[in-house]
Amino acid sequence: MRVTLWGVRGSIPVPGPAAAGFGGNTSCVQVTVGDGSELILDAGTGIRALGEAIVARSRRLHILLTHLHLDHIQGLMFFAPLFDRDAEVTVWGPPAAGRALRDRLARYISNPLSPIEIRDLAARVSFEDTPSTPWRIGDVELRASLVAHRGPTLGYRLTEDGSSVAYLPDHEPGLGEDLGTADPRWISGHRLARDASLLIHDCQYDDAEYGGHRGWGHSSLADALAFARRSEARRVALFHHDPGHDDARLDALGEQAAERWAAGGRDAPLELAREGQSFEL
Amino acid sequence: MPPPDEINDADERPLELILARNLVSIISLAAFLVDVDGDIVFFNEAAAQVIGARFEETGSLTREQWNPEFGPFDEHGRPVPYDELPLTIAVREGRPAYGRFHIRTDSGSLIEIEAGAFPLTGPDGYHGAMVMFWPLSTDGEG
């Protein structure tokens, strides 16, 4: 299983040289598995470049949306395979009361926000509610659960041949909970992340910033580290960087994270996610 | 608490219950959470003051444990099976409900309470209920 990060930023894209090191595109992660299947986690602006890279060779694609906040769907309209008549794309997303996934996405892919309507997509596109029980796509077992964030939001775990990636880009498990001591049965997302080969997890704020953003659905560095520690993930990539954090600030946050992680007695590799980075699991 | 590798899927709480517990744990109104089986999986400090036992001491209580011990009971002190309680029936049907009944405190006294219950229903169905209650009589006056 190869995991490639095409967008690691949260909230809004950040163009410009000050953020070029970690990258400015919003959430998008490509997971390529042994049977050649391409699974794409979220459709932030990072999915545009991914689409350009795979449009000619990958015709059967699955896009797994965690939720429908704009930074996770903004790239959909610019994803080249959706305009390829020979492509077949399944879009999975969280169920919500009252409106089908296609209808909810059509609020974005429609006038006046878009020059095209969702029915104009040339590919054979289907929209599916993500199951609440494990299911398979090719050789991959997928599991999804609702996690603590504003609105219906999923985390995912993809497993192939004993290797697994857990993806929780927007997650605030520490809201009202002490992650250091809580019974893990009561920690949002714990089952998805437990013992994962790679945990990709929200770390939008440093600890000082978090105080002003409590309840917004994202994690502080302290909570991201505590969640990773409790999950016993074998590798950790901190993700969904705040748009206000330039490279210098993220470098400093990364150093702080590494020191605190090591001080906590963990030797699993931990780093701040970078656009373009790949992991072989 | 069990280490991570000893937790199975059946133990994992659904998010609806996790978020409800976050709320219940910080409010001053007596409240508890039941899961889909009717087991009490959490009650708060205010509830502990009414019944006379703390969650940290009791842990989760199965229906078989709490039903005969704490109640509910009718006005004559006869046990009311949890499944037959109008409030239980309503909540399982997905409706908020209100009810009055008696419970037995840790000291053995019966007290009358009012309770409001809210089903915790997610996209994949019913996960349990949040029950808020307040005593109409004090210990020994029930």
Chai-1 contact restraints between the chains, C-beta under 6 A:
chainA,res_idxA,chainB,res_idxB,connection_type,confidence,min_distance_angstrom,max_distance_angstrom,comment,restraint_id
A,P95,B,P123,contact,1.0,0.0,6.0,A-B,restraint_1
A,S132,B,D124,contact,1.0,0.0,6.0,A-B,restraint_2
A,L146,B,L15,contact,1.0,0.0,6.0,A-B,restraint_3
A,G176,B,N22,contact,1.0,0.0,6.0,A-B,restraint_4
A,D183,B,M1,contact,1.0,0.0,6.0,A-B,restraint_5
A,P184,B,P4,contact,1.0,0.0,6.0,A-B,restraint_6
A,P184,B,I7,contact,1.0,0.0,6.0,A-B,restraint_7
A,R185,B,I7,contact,1.0,0.0,6.0,A-B,restraint_8
A,R185,B,D11,contact,1.0,0.0,6.0,A-B,restraint_9
A,R185,B,E12,contact,1.0,0.0,6.0,A-B,restraint_10
A,R185,B,R13,contact,1.0,0.0,6.0,A-B,restraint_11
A,W186,B,R13,contact,1.0,0.0,6.0,A-B,restraint_12
A,W186,B,I18,contact,1.0,0.0,6.0,A-B,restraint_13
A,S188,B,L15,contact,1.0,0.0,6.0,A-B,restraint_14
A,S188,B,I18,contact,1.0,0.0,6.0,A-B,restraint_15
A,R191,B,E12,contact,1.0,0.0,6.0,A-B,restraint_16
A,R194,B,P4,contact,1.0,0.0,6.0,A-B,restraint_17
A,E232,B,P4,contact,1.0,0.0,6.0,A-B,restraint_18
